[in-house]
Structures are given as structure tokens and as C-alpha cells.
Amino acid sequence: MMAGNLWRDAWTAEVAVEVLDRRRFGEGAASDSFLFTPLVHDTRRIFPPGAQIAFSQKTLDELLSATYPYADAIAGVIAAAAVCPSAQSVVPLRLAFLPGGQIPGDGTGMPAGRMGYLSPFPDTSGTREYASTAAIIDAVYGGKGDLIDAREVLKARLLDLYLGVWYGAPENWLWAPSSAGGPKTWRPAQFPLSLAFTHFDGAMIEAIGIMVSPLVSCDEEYPEVSDLAWYDRWFDRKILSSLMCGTYDSLALALVRSISDSVIDAAINEVPPERRPVDGPRFRQILQRRRAQLPALARAYYAMLARTVDVYATDAPEWADVRRLDAKHMSLTIFAKRADGTPDQNRLRFFRVFSAPETEEVRLYMAGGDDHVIVHGAPANPIIVRVVGGGGNDVILDSTETSRPGGGLALDVPKAAWPVFGYDDLGTKVVTGPTLRVERGNEPFEAASADPVAGEYEDRGSAWTMGLMFDWNSEYGPLLGLGPSYYRYGFRQNPYAWMFSAAGGFAPFGGNGRVQISLDSRVLLPGASAGFEAMVSGYELSEYYGIGNESVRRGDVGIEYYRPHLRQYRFVGSVRFPVSSPFQVTLRGTANFVRAAQMEDRYVNLAKPYGVDGLAFFGAGGLLSFDTRDVPANSQRGVFLESGGMVYPASHGLSESFSRSHVDVRGFVGGTGTPALTLALRAFGEKSWGNVPFFELPSLGGWRGLRGLSIGRFVGDAVVLGSMEVRASLWNVDLLVPSTMGIAGFIESGRVFVRGESSTLWHGSYGGAFWCAPWSRDNTIAVAVAGSGEGMEVYLEIGMGF
């Protein structure tokens, strides 16, 4: 089935369990001494916030079948033996059925009448201290002097990876201190293991996971470690930054030794006897195979976290010493700072030695307090250091010698503290507190989660994804294709440092297609974005009916008669300068080559317009835009103004130069959210000068240029278009993913102008659309039907018409 089998057979299998007496759970134990945990968990607690946003509640309920019902029992035995035998990890006492009433101790009031595990309540009587993740993050990074035992956290994380726990839910962990009184060192005491042994299958579920968030299965072979640790990356980068490679190796080997065959057998014995012959051999093979591969996985996990390291200081005053030891190694030491401004070497907060090339950057976030940072040592060391100042009067001193180029110091201080902030890649600045003046850098963007364990900036290093190519041409039908995209992330680069994509698609009804390659860089030019695109296509230039506002479309010939069968080769380079938040200036350059098929029974070969024999030409120009729309693909509020032009000089391909310019004005008023009603208005005009090839002339027709007419139906020297659309956002629905649906109605009118033509004819159209937006209105898919004096056209497009 599309949703897959998942673990449905395990969930639906009959097993024999004892029925509990709600008054006494047995052996004279009072019911309030035990916790009854249902097998069917609350999706709000076991699935990460990202998945809860990405999937509808119906799909999340479906995904519960991907969890193994007895995962807590198996994983609990392994956790007790391998990670924290003295801690209170989840080790259920027995499988049972609780009939009727309410589940004791469950504040949610979940109805009983369910199977579950009976386990002891955490000891919160005062004999042992427990704290939440939010509390210990505040105690450690809020400057109270507490510490986190990063080795114990890594042990728990390696266990998660081993058991296939793709979301460790660190915000739900319980922590216990290793000492009482004064500053404490906190260790994980209880962590959920309900997502151990998750198994996803089914084409639909896996496709959704690829598009929005990684969903990984616990099989014999580990998946990519970046996918397996995806949802916990913020937490791990924050907590594990002090640990070096040897620690990962030693802890992985210790886990391998602890998870003996006898421990695996004991864990499998927690599976109900009815399922043990079915599931036992499978789990034994999975657990043994993954155990053998755990050291290699731990090394890969270290390599992923070591490439770019985030080090977080606290809100207390601190002294950070960055020392470039030699051409490959660099140390970072953070001490508490005494009242006299000197480092307190008896209060070490952080120490680590970094090695190139495994580490490319170290990002030091000093947080609050009057901090002192000094960077010194060998100038040729290639590791980049970025210092992010926080509140307080910070001193950032770079005494690195600069006799030859090398790594360097990049300085960044929040806008609230300093008037200007940015980077100095050669590390030549000496900066003291309020005298700091540095070049402005890119703005940071918000973390993906407001959770206290989340990091300050997204940094995944790099990632590959598979992109979908989709287009709809009323004459050629759908164009479908796909291709890979590669993203490289960087410091404060929103949403990435650069990306590369390549995709190809084919239109089966038109017998042609498109191949497109693009590159977009946010780091090539300071303060600007640079893009490059190469395309080969026979899909865009689909029809030609002649020049003029009153060109005739004959009814006695088929549509193939008007297809010019042009193949377009286009190369575009652009540089975008964000002048301010809504303003943007773009400079563009293009190189074009258009080749015709030269079929004798085509109208274009009888009319012989300029360019029919093919042309090679170049152009340059730019755009000025102002955009305050809330969601460009399906706007409810805001305005969009754009003005631009291109000049194509005479060359060996062009007998004379030509140029084009346009103005596009759009406005959106009305309600927001769902339900809501929006009035959308558009006025568009375009003008050309010179001897223009027919395929570059302004035109009317198509989804973006006068719905109800075929693409490029009317061509002239100039064009004007007016559109009015009423959009209704009507329903929020739970499909496979949370979606919004709505309808729209529109009327449009426009005409072309040709030198020497006296026509006063205007072309009108009308129609309606149904649209659906999975996840958000950014992903709007619209189906529209539009009528005009020439018939009806059907459109299926990404986004609304304007």
C-alpha cells in the first residue's frame, strides 16, 4: 500500500497480557508508586516539532504504526546495560492491560482500556534531584556555574544512533547532578526511547519524508548519519563541542563491549512470546550488525560535527584564549573571568584542540557578560575563527601576525551593542569594546526552533536533495522531470551560502523538453547574491500566430500548424543587491541562441518573421523591485512594483540592436489567514524598440499574461494588461500533510500595439481557480479554467497567476 506495512503486523498481533486491578497493581504495591505508559503514545511527545508541522495529524497517527510497540522494553534493557545502569532509564516491569477509568498519574486524562507497560515513577521525593533540559540549559549557559557532562550525553546519543532513534527529544530528558551543593555537573538520567526500531516504508510516506524532513528506518545498515541525527543537531552542536575524536572512539568501543549477545538476548526476551519467533531473529540480526558498525558510525558523526564547530560561552564574564599552535592545530580555552579582569585558571569552562583539515571553522559565541577574547599564534593556520560578541563590554583582541596570508579572525558583534558589524578575514584588527567599527555583514536568521536547546544559526555543512521540475503549457501539456540539488551552508548566510541544481524534464504530448542548470551564490560578492543559469529548451516558445492585435487563428488547421518548433539555448548571469528590506536591484547579462526546425508546413516558415532562421545574440540590463508581499506565490497582503529593461546590442548575430522594458504593479488587500478574502489587482506594460526577433516581442496569452488565450497568442511592439482577482482562503484541511484550500475568480483585459496598426480591439477573459497549498501558501498549486473569445483554456500551475 502507499503508506506501507510499517509495523502494522506487530500492532495487530494478539498477545496475552495480565489485566491490572486499578486499585492495586499487584504484590501489595500501591498504584501511585507506578507509572502506566500506554503502547500508543501521544504524537505530540514522540515526534519532533518539525515533523508535527510537516505532517497532518492524520499522517502522524498513521506514522505511529512505524514505531515498534514494544520498543521501550527492548531499548530499556540495552540502555540499562550500556549507558546508565545506575540511572533511571526506561526499564518496564511488565506488559499489562489497564481497564476502564483513567490512567493513574497521567495528567492528560487519557482514557484507559489500553495495553501498556508498568514501570516505577521517577524518584522525585527529594532523595534524588532531577531537572528538565530547559532548567539545566539555563543553569549552565545562564552563568550560574553549572556544567554538563558531555561524555554522558554522547553515550546517550550513540545509543540513540545504535537503536535507530531518529528523534531523541532532548527537550524531554530528565537530568541528575553528579554532586550536591554549589555548581553541579549534570548527566542525563532518563531519555525517551519510544522511536527505537522505527520502520518506514511505503512510497507515499517515504516521498513526504524526502521532501520535508528525514524519516529513517532502523535496518541492518545505518543511514546517512546526517539524516539519522537531523532532529537533534541543534542540541548536539551545543553540548558536544568540547569532545575530541578519541572520546567518540572510546565511547563507541565501550558501548560495543557492553552490548553483548547476552544483553541482546535479554532485550529480545522483552518481546511478547507470541511475537518473539517472528521479530526476535530480525532484531538479533539488526542489533548485531549495527553493533559491529557502531565505531565507524561514531567516527562519521564526529566528522560531521567537527567540520564547523559551535562553541557557546555563558552569560557570566569569561576569558577566551584562541591559540594557533602550528600550521594545523589550534586550541581554544575558556576560563571564568575574575573581578580584576584576569582569567581564573582554576575555573575552566572549555578546552579543546582543533585540527585542520577536519575542522574548517570555529564559531565562538560569547553571550552576555564583560568578556575578553584574545587570538594569537601561527598565522598560516587555515582554521577560520569567528567571534560573536554578546551583551556587556567585550574586548576582542587579535594579535595574530599578518606577514603572510592564512586563516584569520572574523569579528561579529550584535547590532544592539555596536553600530556596525561584520568580518575581517585577515585578522588585522585590534578591537576594544565601544571603539569597534567593522564592515557590515549579512543579517542572521532565526533558528528553526524556539526550543532552549536550539542553536543560533542553521549550519548543516552541506546537503543533497532531489528537486522536481514541473510546468504546464496549454499547448504542449505537462512537463515533468527531476534532478539533484546541492546546498552549501555558511555562517549567517540565509538560506544558504550557495546552491547548485541540475534538472531535466520532458513534455510527452509536445515531444520536447527542457534541461536547466543553475548556481546561486551568497558569498561570491560581499553584500550581494550572484546567480548563473543555463537552459536548453523547446518548451517555452510554443506557438506563433503572426504580428498584430488582430492576428487570425484559423479553425481549418490544427494547432501543429502554429508551432514554430524553436529550440532555445540561454545563459543568464545576474547579481542582486539588497538595497533595503523591500528594495532590490538586479543586474543581468544574457547570451542566447535560438534555432528553428525549418519545417515547411508551419505558419512561421510562411510568414518569415525576423529571427525565424535562428539567431545568436547578447544582452545586458537590470531590474528595480519593491516587494512587501507576505507570500509571493499566493499573496494576501502587500504590494509588488518592478521596473526593468534589457538592451541587446548589434553583433555578428544581430543586424541592429534592440531593447525592451517593462513595468509591473500588483497590490493585495483583504484579510489574512483562513478563512479570508483577498482582492488582487495587477497592471502590466511592456515596450520594445528596434528590429526585435519575433520570439522576443511582447506578447499576451497564458497563465502569466492573459488567461483564456494560448501562450503568445498576440504579439506586438508593446503590450498592456489589467487583471482583477478575488481570492478566498476557505479551509485548513488534514490531508497527508497540513494544507490550505481555496478558490478564486478573475477577469482580465489587455491588448498589443504594433507600429502602423490602427486596431482598437481589446481582449478580455474571465475564469475561476481552485488552489491547494500544502504546508504553507508558498507551495500553492492552482488549477484554473479561463474563457475568452477564442475558447477555454485549462491551467495547472505552481502559484497563483500573479
N, C-alpha and C positions, 0 to 999 in steps of 0.2 A: 504494500500500500504506500501511498505518497508520504505518509507520516512515519512509515517504518514499523518494524516489530518492537523496537526498543527493548524493554524488559517486560513486555506485556505478559508473557507466559509465566514469569515468576510472580507477577502481581495477581494473576488469576488462578494460580495453582492452589489447590486445597491443602491445608496443613492443619495438624492437630495442635491445639494450644489449650492451656488451662484457662478457666473462667474465674476472674477475680471476684472476691467478696469486697464490695465497695467499702464496707465498714472496717475490715481488717484484711490486708493483703497477704496474710499468711504468717505462720511461725511466730505469732504473737506480736508482730511489728505493727505499729500504728501507721495509718495511711499517710499522715503528714510527714513521715520520715522518708518517703519515697516519691519519686517523680515518674509519672506515666507519660511516655513520649510516643505519640501515635506514629504508625508507619507512614501515613500520608501526612507529609509536612506542610507547613504554611509556606507557600511560594514566596511570600514577602521576606522570609528569613533565609531561605536557602539559595535563592537566585540573586545575582548581583543587581545593583540599581540599573546598570546599563542594559542588562537583559530584560528587566522589567519595563524599561522604556521601549526597547526594541520589539518586544513581543506582546501580543494581546494577552489578556488574562486567560482566554480560552486556549491559546497556544501554550502558555505557561502550565496550565493544568495538564495539557497533553504531554508536555515535556517531563512532568513528574513520572511518567511511565518510562523515561530514560534512566531514572535512578533505580538502583537496586534496593528492594525493600528491606533487606537485612544488612545493608552496608554498614550501619553504625556498629553492629555486633562484630562483624569481621574486622573492620578497621580499628575498633576499640581494642581488641586483643593485640593487634600488631602495634598500636600506639603505646599501650602499656608496657610491652616488652622492649620496644625500640627507642622511644623518645623520652617519656617521662613516667617511669614506673612508680615514682613516689607522688606524682601529681594526680589530680582527679580527672583524668581524661574519660571519655565516654566508654565505659565498660558495663553494658547492660547485665542485669542479673538474670532475667528470663523473659521469654516471649509470652505474652498473655493477652486475654481479651477482657476489656472493661465494659460491662453492660450498663445501659441506662444512665440517666442523670448527667452530671457534669464531671469533667476530669478534675480530680482534686489537684489543687496547686496550679492549675492552668488559668492565668489571668485573662486569657482570651475568651473563656467560656465555651470552648469548642465542645460540641456535643460528643458524648461518649458513644458506646456501641461500636467500638473500633478495636482493631489489633494494635499492639504497641509493645514497647519494652519498659520494664520496671527497673529503675535504677535509683541509687541514692541521690537525694538532694545535695547540691554543693554545701559544704560546711560554712555557713555564714553566721554562725553563732558568736563569733568573736575569737574562737580558738585559733582561727587561721584567717588572715586578711586577704580579701580579694578586691580587685579593681577592674573597671572596664577599660577598654582600649582608649576611649576618649579621655578618661581620667589620667592614665599613665602618660599619654602624649602631652597633656597639659603639665603634668608633674616634671617630665623630662625636658621638654623644649620651652616650657614657660619660665625656665630659670630657677626652679626650686632645688636643683642639685641632684635629682634622682637620675638613675641610669637604666638602660635596657640591656639585658644580657643578649647580645646579638647572636652568640653561638647557639643559645637555646632556641631563638627564633628561627635560625637557619635549620636546626634539626627538625622543627615542626614543618617548615616549608619543604624540606626534602622529603619528608613523609608524605605531604600533600602530593608532591610530584610523583612519587612512587605509587601512590594509591589512585592517581588519576583525578584528584580533587582539583577541578579547573576553576573553582572559586572558593578560596579558603575563608572568606568572610571575616577578615581580621578585625573589622569593627565589632564583631560579636564575640571576640575572645574574652576569656577571663584571665587575669594576671595575678600572680602571687609574688610577694617580695622575698628575696633571699635573706634579708636581715630585718630586724625590728628596730625602730627608733632612728631618728636622723634621716639623711638621704638614703634611699633604698635602691637596690638593683632588682628590676622586675623581670620575671620569667613567665612565659605562657603556661597556664595551669589547666585550661580547658579550651578546646577549639573544636568546632563542628567538623564532622567527617561524613555528613549525610550524602555528599556528592561523590564519595568514593565509588569507583567501578561504574561510573556513568557510561551509558552506551547509546550513542546517537546513530540512527540510520534512517533511511527513507529520503528520497530525493528532495522533497519539499523542505523538510527540516534542515537538511544539510545546506541547501541553497540559501535559505534565510540566514543561517549561521555565517556563510561566506560573505554575504552582503553587509551584515550589520555588526556581527560580533563572533569571535571564535567559539565554536562548540566542539569540544574534543572528547574522544572516547577513550576508555581505558582498555587498550588492547595489548597484545604481546610486545609490540614495538611502540616506543614513545613517539608522540607527535613532535612537531617543532616546539622547542622549549618556549619560544616567544608566544605561541598560541596557548600553551598549557599554563603559563604564568601571566596571561594577559590581564586578568581582572585584579591581580594582586600586585601589579608592577609599581604602583604608587607607594604602597606600603614597603615593599622590598627595597626600593631605591632609598627610601628614607631611613630604614632601620639597619640595613646590612652593609652600608657603605664602608664601615671600618674593617671588614673581613677580607683577608687576602686569599689567594688561590689555595694555599696549603690547608686552610681551615675547611674549605669546601671538600678537598680531597679526603682529609682525615675523618670528617663527619660522615661523608658518604660511605667510606670503608667501615666505620663503626656501625652504621645502620645495616650494611650488608651482613656483618658478623652477628648483629642482634636478631636479624630476621632469619632465623634458622628454619630448616624444613619442619622441625617440630613446632615452631611458632606458627608457621603457615598452616600446618595440620590442625593445630588448636583453633586457629581462626576459622578454618573451614568447618570445623565441628559446631560453630555457632549457627550455621545454616540449618534450617529445619530438616529433619530426617527425610521428609518427602521430597525435598529439592536437592538434597546432598548428592545423590547419584548423578543428577543432571548438571548441577552447577559446580560441584566440587572439583572434578577433573579440569574444567575450564579455568577456574580460579587458581588452582595449583599451578597450571602451566603459565598463566599470566603473571602470577606473583613471582615465580621462579625466574622467568625470562626477564622481567623488569628489574628484579634484584641484581641480576648479572650486569645489566646495562646502567645501573644507577650511578656508578662513579663517572662514566662518560657523560651522562646527563648533567650531573653536578658540575663538571668542568665546563660544559656548554652553557650552563646557567650562569656560572661565574663570568665567562667571556662576554655574555650578553650585558651583564650589569657593569662590567669593568670598562667597557669601551668609553662610556660617558658616565662619570660618577658625580652624583649629587651629595654634597656634604652639608648638613644642616647644623648650625650652631644654635644657641639658645637665646632667650631674651635677656640673659644676665650679661654683664660686661665680660668680654673674653679677649684673649690674645692668641692670634693665629700666626704660625710661622710656616711659610712655604719655602722649602729649601731645595733648589735644583742640585742634586748630588753629583751628577755627571751627565753625559750626553743621553742616557736612557732612563735614569731614575730620579724620582722626586719624592720628598717626604712632606707630609702635612701634619703638623702638631697643633692642637688647640688646648690651651690652658685657661683656667679661670683667671680673672684679672684682679689684682689686689687694688686696694683703695689708692695706693700711691702710683698706680698706672703700670706696674711691672707684672710679669707673668708669675702666677703661683704654681710652681713646678710640682707641688705636692697634690695638686688637684687637676689631674689630666682628664680632659674631656674627649679627646680624639687623637688617634695616631694611626698613620698608615704610610707605607712606602708604595708609590705607584711606579709602574714600569711601562715604557714605550716598547713596542707599538700596541700592546694590549689596551692601554689607556690613551685616548686621544684628547679628552678634556676632563678637567676637574672644575666643578662649579661649586663655589663656596658661598653659602647663604648665611650671612652673619646675623640676621634677625635683629632684635632690639638690643639695647644696651650700648654703652660707650666702648666700642670695640677697636682693637688695634690689629692691623694685618700688615705683615711685612713679607715681601717676596725677594729672595736673593739666591745667588748661586750661579751655576753654569748657564751661560746664555744660549748655548746651542741645543738645550733640551727641547724636544718638539712638543711636549705636553702643554696644551693651552690651559691657562688658569683664568677663570672668570670669577671676579669678586662682586657679589651683590650686597651692597650695603643695606642696612636696615635702619630702624629708628635710632636715635641717640647721636652723639658727636663722635663719629668714627674717624679713625686715622688709617689711611691706606697708603702704604709706602712701598714703592718698587725700587729696589736698589740693584736690580739685575744689570750687569754690564751689557752695553749695546754696541760693542765694537764689531760684531758681525750679526747678521740676521739669525733668528731662531724662533723659539716659541714666543713667550711674552705674556704680558698681563693685560687682561681686558677688564675695564672698570665699568661698573654699572651701579647707579645709586637711584633709589626711587624718586619720582618726580616731586613727591610731597616734601622730601628732605632737601633736594638740590634743584636749582633752576634748569639745568640741562644734564642729560646723562647719555652715556654711550660707551665706546670702546677705544682703546689704544693698543693695537696689535703688536707694536714693538716694545711695549713696556718701558717707555722712556719718561713717564710722568712721575713726579713726586707730588703726592696729594695729601693735604692735611685738612680734615674737617670742612668747614664752611668755605674754604677757598677753591673747592673743587669746581672746575669748569671743563667739561668734556663734551665731545661731539655727540649729538643726539642719536640714539639707536632706535631699533624697532620696539614698538609697544608690546608688552607681554599680553597674553590672553589667558582667560580663566581656565582653571583646571576642569577636568571632565566631571569632577565630583566635588561637592561641598563637604564631604566627609573629612574629619580631622586627620585621617591618615593619608589623605591625598597630597600629591606634590604640587609645586607651584606652577610648573610648566610641563607641557607634554613633551616627552622625549622617548621615542621608541627606536631611535637609531635609524632603521630603515624597514621597509615593508613592501612586499609584493601583493598585488590584488589583481583580480580578473574583472575587467570592465566590459560593459555591454554597449554595443553600438546599435542604435535604433533610430529609424527615421521613417516618415510616411510621406510618399509623394502620390498625389491623387491620380497621376497617370501611370506611374511605374509600380504603385503599391508599396508594400513594406520593404524596408531594407533592414536586414538583421545580421549582426556579426558580433564579434567579441575580440578581446586582446588583452595583453598584460599591461599593468601599470606599476611603476616603481616609484616609491616615495622615499626621499631622504630628509630626515628631520634635523633641525638645528636649533640653537639657542635663540629663544624669543622670535622664531620665525613662524608666523601664523598664516596658513595652517601647516606649512612645511618649508624646508629650505629650497628644495627643488623636486620636480617630478618629471618622469618620462613615461609616455604611453605610446603604444602602437596597437592599432586595431584595424580589422578589415571586415567588410560586410558585403552582402550580395542581395540584390533585388531579383527574385526568381521570375516575377512577371514581366520585368523590364529587360531582363537579360544583361544587366550591368551591375556595377557596384562601386565601392569606394574603399581606398586604403589611406589611412591617416596616421601620421606620426607627429607627436608634439612634445615639446620640452618647455617647462616653465620654471624659472629660477628666481628666488627671492634674495639671493646672496651675490649674484654676479656683479651688480651695480649697487653701491651704497644708497639706501633710501628709495630704491626703485625695484620694479619687477620686470624681468626680461623674458620674452617668450619667443618660441620658434615653432612653426608648423609647416609640415609638408603633406600635400594631399594629391592623390591621383583619383579622379572620379569621372564617371559617365552618368552620374545620377542627378546632379543639380540642374544641368542645362537640358531640361526635358522636352520643351515644346517651343515652337516659333510659328506665329500666325501673321507676321508682317508688321510693318511700322504704321502707327496711327491709332487714333482714338476710335475709328470706325472700321477697323480691320474685320474681315468676314471669316467666320469659321464654317466651312461648307459641311452640309449634312450628308452629301453623297459620297464622302470619302471617309475612311477610317482614321482613327487617331494616329496610327503609324505614319500617315502622310505628313503630319506636322512635327514629327520627332526629328530633330537635326542630327542626333547621334554624335554629339560632340564629346570628346574626351579632354578633360581639363587637368593640367599639371600646375600646381600652385605652391609657391614657397612664400611664407609670410614671417617677417621678424617684427617684433614690437617691444617697446619699452614703456611701462606705465609708471607715472609719477603721482603718488597720492598727495595732492596739494593740501587737503584737509580731509576730515572725515567724509563729507559728502562729495567733495570735488576730486576729479581725477583727470589728468592729462595723459594722453597716449600718443606716441609717435610710431608710425608704421612704415614699413617698406615691403614691397612685394615683387616677386618675379613670376611671370605667368607664361604658360604655353598652352594654346588650345588647338586641337587637331580635329578636323571633320572627317566623317566616314566617306563622304563623296558618293552617296547613293543617288542615282539619277531620278528615282521616283519619289523624291522628297521635296516638299514645298521650298525649303530653304535653298535647295540647289537650283530651283527655277527662279526664285526671287533674287538670288545672288546678292544678299546684303553684305555690307563691308565686314570682313572677318570670316566669311564662310570658308575660305581656303586655308584657314589656320593662321595664327599669329603668335609671335613671341614678344612680350613687352614687359616693361618695368614701371613701378610706380612708388610714390612716396607721399605721405600725408599724415594726418593726425585727427584725434578726437578730443573734445572737451565735454565732460559729462558731469552732471549733478544728480545724485541719486539718494533719496531719503525713503525709498520703498521699504516696507517691512520685510516682505518676501518677494523677490523679483519674479519668481516663477508663477506666483498666484497672489498678487498684491491686494491688500485690504486698505492700506493707508499709505500716503506719501506721494511724492512727485518724482518724475524722471525727465530730465532735459539732456538732450545730446545734440551736438553740432559738430560736423566734421567734413573733411574733404580729402580727395586724392588727386594727385597730378601725375599723368603718365607722359613723360617727355618723348619726343620723336627719337627713334633709334633705328637700327637696321631692321627691326620688325615692324615699326610703325612709320608710316609716311609722314605723319604730323602728330603733334601732341594732342591730348585731350584731357579733360578733368571732370570731376564730379563733386558735388557737395550735397549735404542733406541736413535737415532739422527734424528732430523727433521730440514731441512734447506729450507726456502722459500724466494723468492725475487720477487719484483714487481717494474716495471719501466714503464714509459709512462706518458701520460697526466693526468690531474685531472679535476674534474667537468664533465659537459655534454655539448657537445659531447666530448668523449675522447677514446683513445685506450690504453690498458694496456697489457704488456707481463708479465705473471706469470709463474715462474719456481719453481719446488719442487724436492728435493732429500730426500728420507727417507730410513732408515735402522733400522732393529731390530734384536736382537740376544738373544737366550735363552740358559741357561746352566742347566744341571741336568735332572732328570726324571720329565718332565713337563706334567701336565694333558692336555689332548688334547684340551680342551676349553680355555687354557691359552697360547697355542702356537702361535707364529707369523703367520699371515695369509694375503692373498691377496684376494681382491674382495669387491665390494660395493662402495658406494658413496665416502668414505674417503680413500679407499685402493686399487683401480684399477677398475674404472668404466667400465662396459661392462661384468663383471663377477658377479655371485651371491655372496652374502656375505659369506666370509670364504671359497671361492672355493678351494684355495690351501693353505695347512698348512705345516709348516716345522719348523726346528730349527732356521732358520734365514730367513729374507726377505729383498729385496731391491726393491725400486720403484722410477721411474723417471717420472715426469709429466711436460708438457708444455701446457699452455693455453693462448689464445688471447681473451681478453675481450673487448667488445665495449659498452660504455655507450652512448646511442643514443638519447633518448627522455626524456624530462621533460613533464609530462602529468598531467592534472587535472582529476582524477577520483573522487571518493568520498573524497579522501584525496590527497594532492600533492604527486606525485610518479615519480620515475625514472625507465626507462625500458632500457634493453639492451640484447645483445646476446653474446655468447662465443663459441669458438671451441677449442677442445683439443685433444692431443694424449698422451698416457701413455704406459709405458712398465715396467715390473717387473718379478720377479721370487722368488721362495723359495729355500732354501737349506736344505738338510737332510743329516746327517752323514751316509756315506756309499752309497749315491746315486750319480751316475755319470752323471746325466742328464745335458745337456747344453741348455735346452729349455727355451726360454723367452716368456712371454705372453704379447701381445700388445692389445691396444684398441684405439678407436677413437670415437668422437661424438661431439655433439653440445648442447647448452643450451639456453633457454630463461629465463631471470630473470626480476623480478619487485621488486622495493624497495619502499614501502610506507613510506612517511615522510623522510627517510634517508636510506643510504646503510646499516646501522646497521640492518635494518629489511628486508633484501633481501630474497625473496622466489624464488627458481630456479626450473625449470622443464628441465630435461636433458634426452637425448636419446643417449645411447652408444652402440657400437657394438664391438664384439670380435669374436674369432674363434668359440665360443660356442653359438653365437646368439646375440640378442639385449636385453638390459635392459632399463627400464624407471624409472626415479627417480623424486621425488618431495621432496625437502628438504629446510630447513632453512639455508641460507648462501650458498656460493659457495663451490666447492669441497675442496678447500684449500685456 
